[in-house]
């Protein structure tokens, strides 16, 4: 789910489905704030390097299959 990946305000925004006004506001905010775009990009890059390595993802897949097979 998106909320498991994005920390709203730290590395992106989570906008309720169907809230086109809030989406437009956030797009305008990002278009006008180069520093915010840079900060979000750096935070996302760091998160990927820390939490989504091949090893970590392989362990998550392994754990998922173990859980499924136990049922």
N, C-alpha and C positions, 0 to 999 in steps of 0.2 A: 504494500500500500504506500501511497505517497507520503503519508505522515511518518512512515518508518525511515524514509530517506531524506526528506526535507525538514529542516528546522526553520519554521516560518520566522522571517526577520533576520536569521543568521546566514543562511545560504540560499534563500529563495523565499517565495511566498506560497502559502496554501490559501486558495480561494475557494469558497463554497461553490459547488456545481450550480450553474445557472446564474451566478451573480456577475452579470456582464458589466455592471457599473464598477464594482470593485476590481474586476480584471482590467478594465480600461484605466482606472486610477493607478494601478500598479504598473501597467505598461508605460503610462506617462511619467511616473516617478522614475522608472529605470531609464527611460529615454533621456531624461534630464539630469541624471546623476551618475556621472562616469565613475566616481569613487565607490558608490554603492555597487555598481556592476562589477568593478574590480574586486571588491571585498567578497561579494557572493561567489565570483569565479574562483578566487583563491581558497575560500572555505570549502567549496565543492571539490576542488582538486585535492585538497588535504584529506577530505573525508574519503574519497575514492582510494587514495594511496594507503590510508589506514584501515579501512573497513571492507574493501572489495578486492583484496588481492586474490590471486588464483588459489592460494592455499586456504584462505578463509572461506571462499566460495565453495571449494571442494568439500571442506568440513561441514558446511551448512547443508550441502546436497546429501552428503553421507548421513548426517543426523536426520534429515527429512526422511530418507528411505528407511532408516532404522525404525523411526517412529511409525511409518506406514506399515512396515512389515510386522511390527509387534501387535498390530490390531487384528 
